[in-house]
Amino acid sequence: MPIEPAKILSHFSVPKKEYVFEPINNGLINDTYLVLTTNKPAYILQRINNNVFKNVAGVMQNIETALHVLKSKNYSSVAVVKTKKDTSYHKENGFWRVLSYIDNSTTYNTTKSNNIAFEAGRIVGEFHSLLSSEDVVNYQDTIPDFHNLIHRNNQFFDALEKAKKERTTAAKDAIEFAEELLPDLLDFCFTELPIRVCHNDTKLNNILFSKTTDKALCLIDLDTLMKGYFYYDFGDAVRTIVNTAPEDEKDLSKITFSEDLFTSFVDGLSTHNSILTKEEIASLPQGTVFMPFIHGLRALTDYLQNDAYYKVAYPNQNLDRCVSLFEFSKKALDKVDYMNAILKKKFS
């Protein structure tokens, strides 16, 4: 059924105007439109993928709960625009929501300067500082077992057992790497750490920056907001900030771990150094290996399942994602001692 954005928007409490709708195509999960009036962005209209987010009401409840505390002079939050029935989403050919648009803002897919890395670290720290007193029991699991490696391990081996031979052959090296690294990372999962309210998807392009100053404004795409460990958000941010290659980069020589960008990110994060325990700080280097690995394992699993989860632009994109992410895990493994030294210095 064709999407009629204007019809969908008419169910929300927005001024009656002529709106223009521009698709935003950089998301892997949701369908998103920039809503403009007189050539000026006004709202974000988004269809929530309820194949991924089964409990849409829980997703929106988590977001609204967090937005009540995500407020400070250094943090600019989006707002949820209610429907005319005073609900946070509208059901029609899917589940739709409208969010306010933050003026003069932009996102980056790769890090263009040390300042961007610093600002990313600062805003992740601000986000966690504002949420640090929140009780995780007030937040529902929007994707159960999202970063649970035991669960992802089981999914991987189930997919491997059922996969077509041509796919297992093409993915042979990636499968071998996964099988080699899984035991150590599964052991890491049993580390005792504080459970926090986490974003759980802190890749660089989920951070809004000012177009004019490059100051980080806030985190966006809050659908995965739920309980987790701080290293989830640290590792996800680092994998997209210190590596300036895209997630599905085919030329592995372009996948790097920039020590300068890592140091800048940690400098920014350390402006909120009181929020972390010693145990959490000690977990961060291994978390930087863990997060690209689990994303790579999910991409590999999806590839073995004939691309059932992620949107793909070409047949082997999931395999390319996996290989690229695994390559960054290898780079992070080589930098564990370096990361420990920097973290010890900045958080002492």
C-alpha positions in Angstrom: 0.0 0.0 0.0 1.5 3.4 -1.0 2.5 5.7 1.9 0.7 9.1 2.0 2.8 11.1 4.4 0.4 14.1 4.3 -2.5 12.0 5.3 -0.4 10.4 8.2 0.7 13.8 9.4 -2.9 15.1 9.5 -3.5 12.9 12.5 -0.9 14.8 14.6 -1.2 18.1 16.4 0.7 20.2 14.0 -0.4 23.5 12.4 -2.5 23.2 9.2 0.0 24.2 6.5 1.3 23.0 3.2 4.1 20.5 4.0 6.8 18.9 1.8 8.1 15.5 2.6 11.6 14.4 1.8 12.6 10.8 2.4 15.7 10.3 4.6 17.4 7.1 3.5 20.3 6.5 5.8 18.5 4.4 8.4 18.7 0.6 8.4 15.5 0.0 10.2 12.8 2.7 10.2 11.2 4.7 7.3 11.8 8.4 7.8 10.7 11.7 6.2 11.9 15.2 6.8 8.8 17.4 6.9 9.4 20.9 5.6 7.3 24.1 5.4 8.3 27.0 3.3 11.6 25.2 2.6 12.4 25.0 6.3 12.6 21.7 8.2 9.9 21.5 10.8 9.4 17.8 11.9 10.6 14.3 11.5 7.9 11.8 10.4 8.8 8.2 11.0 7.3 4.8 10.6 8.5 2.5 13.4 9.5 -0.9 12.1 7.4 -3.1 14.3 9.0 -6.3 12.9 12.0 -5.1 14.8 10.3 -3.2 17.6 7.4 -5.5 18.6 6.3 -3.3 21.5 5.8 0.1 19.9 4.0 1.4 23.0 6.9 0.4 25.1 9.4 2.1 22.8 7.4 5.4 23.0 7.0 5.1 26.7 10.7 4.7 27.2 11.4 7.7 25.0 8.9 9.9 26.8 10.2 8.8 30.2 13.8 9.7 29.3 12.9 13.0 27.7 11.6 14.2 31.0 15.2 14.1 32.4 17.2 14.7 29.2 17.2 18.4 29.8 20.1 20.7 30.5 21.9 23.8 29.2 24.3 21.5 27.4 21.7 19.1 26.0 19.0 19.9 23.4 16.3 17.2 23.3 13.9 16.4 20.5 10.2 16.5 21.5 7.5 13.9 20.8 4.6 15.5 18.9 1.3 14.0 20.1 -1.6 12.9 17.9 -4.9 14.7 18.0 -6.0 11.8 20.3 -3.2 12.7 22.6 -1.2 9.6 21.9 2.5 9.3 21.0 2.0 7.4 17.8 -0.7 6.7 15.1 -1.4 3.3 13.6 -2.2 3.3 9.9 -0.3 1.1 7.5 2.2 0.7 10.3 3.1 2.7 13.4 3.9 6.4 12.9 5.4 9.1 15.1 6.3 12.8 14.7 9.3 14.3 16.4 10.3 18.0 16.5 13.2 19.1 14.3 16.2 20.8 15.9 17.1 23.8 13.9 20.6 24.2 12.4 21.5 20.7 13.1 23.3 18.0 11.2 24.7 14.5 11.5 28.0 13.0 10.3 28.6 9.4 9.1 32.4 9.7 9.7 34.5 11.8 12.0 35.9 14.9 10.2 38.0 16.4 13.1 39.3 15.8 16.7 36.7 18.3 17.8 33.8 16.1 16.5 35.3 13.2 18.4 35.6 15.3 21.6 32.1 16.6 21.3 30.7 13.1 20.7 32.4 12.0 23.9 31.1 15.0 25.8 27.5 14.5 24.7 27.6 10.7 25.5 28.8 11.7 29.0 26.1 14.3 29.3 23.4 11.8 28.2 24.6 9.3 30.8 25.0 11.9 33.5 21.4 13.1 33.0 20.1 9.5 33.1 22.3 8.3 35.9 19.6 8.5 38.6 17.0 6.7 36.5 15.7 3.4 37.7 16.1 0.8 34.9 12.9 -1.0 36.0 11.0 2.0 34.6 12.3 1.1 31.1 11.0 -1.8 29.0 13.3 -3.9 26.8 12.4 -2.7 23.4 14.5 -5.5 21.7 15.0 -8.3 24.3 18.6 -9.6 24.2 19.7 -6.9 21.8 23.4 -7.0 22.9 23.2 -10.4 24.6 26.1 -12.3 23.1 24.9 -15.6 24.4 21.6 -15.1 22.5 23.5 -13.8 19.3 25.8 -16.8 19.5 22.9 -19.2 19.5 21.3 -17.3 16.6 24.5 -17.5 14.7 25.0 -21.2 15.1 21.4 -21.9 14.2 21.7 -19.8 11.0 25.0 -21.5 10.2 23.4 -24.9 10.5 20.5 -23.9 8.1 22.5 -21.7 5.7 22.9 -22.4 2.0 26.2 -23.8 1.0 27.1 -20.9 -1.3 26.7 -18.5 1.6 28.8 -20.5 4.1 31.5 -20.8 1.5 31.5 -17.1 0.7 31.6 -16.3 4.5 34.2 -19.0 5.4 36.8 -16.6 6.8 34.3 -14.5 8.8 32.8 -17.7 10.2 36.2 -18.9 11.3 37.0 -15.5 13.0 33.7 -15.6 14.8 34.3 -19.1 16.1 37.8 -18.0 17.3 36.8 -14.9 19.2 33.5 -16.0 20.7 34.9 -17.9 23.7 36.8 -14.9 25.1 33.9 -12.5 24.5 31.4 -14.9 26.0 33.6 -15.0 29.1 33.7 -11.1 29.1 29.8 -11.1 29.2 29.9 -12.4 32.8 31.8 -9.4 34.1 29.9 -7.8 37.1 29.0 -4.2 36.2 26.3 -1.7 37.1 23.2 -1.8 34.9 22.3 1.6 33.5 19.7 3.1 31.2 21.7 3.1 27.9 21.1 4.4 24.4 22.4 1.1 23.0 23.0 2.5 19.5 25.4 5.4 19.9 27.0 5.3 16.4 28.2 8.7 15.3 25.3 9.4 13.0 22.9 9.1 16.0 24.5 12.3 17.4 23.2 15.7 16.3 25.7 18.5 15.9 25.3 22.2 15.3 25.9 23.1 11.7 27.7 26.3 12.6 29.8 25.4 15.7 30.0 21.6 15.5 28.9 21.5 19.1 27.2 18.2 19.9 23.5 18.8 20.7 21.9 15.5 21.7 21.5 11.8 20.8 18.8 10.8 18.5 17.1 7.5 17.5 16.1 6.6 21.0 14.2 3.4 20.1 16.8 1.1 21.7 16.8 3.1 25.0 16.7 0.4 27.7 18.9 -1.2 30.3 22.4 -2.1 29.5 26.1 -1.7 30.3 28.0 1.5 29.8 30.5 -0.3 27.5 27.7 -0.8 25.0 27.4 2.9 24.4 31.2 3.5 24.7 32.1 0.7 22.3 29.4 1.6 19.7 30.5 5.2 19.7 34.2 4.4 19.4 33.7 1.9 16.5 32.1 4.7 14.4 34.3 7.6 15.6 37.9 6.4 15.5 37.4 4.4 12.3 36.7 6.8 9.4 35.7 4.1 6.9 32.0 3.3 6.4 30.5 0.2 8.1 30.4 -1.8 4.9 33.9 -0.7 3.6 35.2 -3.4 1.2 38.8 -2.2 1.2 40.0 -3.4 4.6 43.2 -1.3 4.4 40.9 1.8 4.9 39.7 0.5 8.3 41.7 2.2 10.9 41.8 2.9 14.7 42.9 6.5 15.1 44.6 7.0 18.4 44.1 10.8 18.1 40.4 10.4 17.7 40.1 7.9 20.5 42.0 10.3 22.8 39.8 13.2 21.8 36.6 11.1 22.4 37.8 10.0 25.9 38.8 13.7 26.6 35.2 14.7 25.9 33.8 11.8 27.9 36.0 12.6 30.9 34.2 15.9 31.4 31.7 13.6 33.1 34.3 11.4 34.8 32.4 11.0 38.0 29.6 8.9 36.5 31.7 5.7 36.0 32.9 3.1 38.4 36.4 1.7 38.3 35.0 -1.6 37.1 33.2 0.2 34.2 36.3 2.0 33.1 38.3 -1.2 33.2 35.6 -2.8 30.9 35.8 -0.2 28.1 38.7 -1.5 26.1 37.2 -5.0 25.8 33.8 -3.3 25.2 35.4 -1.6 22.2 36.3 -5.1 20.8 32.9 -6.5 21.8 30.5 -4.0 20.1 31.8 -4.2 16.5 32.1 -7.9 17.0 28.5 -8.4 18.0 27.3 -6.1 15.2 29.4 -8.1 12.8 28.0 -11.3 14.1 24.5 -10.1 13.6 25.3 -9.0 10.1 26.9 -12.4 9.4 23.9 -14.2 10.9 21.6 -12.1 8.7 23.7 -12.9 5.6 23.4 -16.6 6.4 19.6 -16.1 6.8 19.4 -14.5 3.3 19.2 -10.9 4.5 16.0 -11.1 6.5 16.7 -8.3 9.0 18.8 -5.4 7.6 18.0 -3.4 4.5 20.6 -4.3 1.9 21.5 -2.3 -1.3 23.3 -5.2 -3.0 23.5 -9.0 -2.5 26.6 -9.2 -0.3 26.3 -6.0 1.7 25.6 -7.9 5.0 28.8 -9.9 4.4 30.7 -6.8 3.7 29.4 -5.2 6.9 30.4 -8.3 8.8 34.0 -8.4 7.4 34.5 -4.7 8.0 33.2 -4.8 11.6 35.3 -7.9 12.4 38.3 -6.1 10.9 37.7 -3.2 13.4 37.4 -5.7 16.2 40.9 -6.9 15.3 42.2 -3.4 15.3 40.7 -2.8 18.7 42.2 -6.0 20.1 45.6 -4.6 19.0 44.9 -1.4 20.9 43.7 -2.8 24.2 46.9 -1.8 26.1 46.8 1.7 24.5 43.1 2.2 25.4 43.8 1.1 29.0 46.6 3.6 29.3 44.6 6.5 28.0 41.5 5.7 30.1 43.7 5.3 33.2 45.3 8.7 32.5 42.0 10.5 31.8 39.9 9.0 34.6 42.5 8.9 37.4 
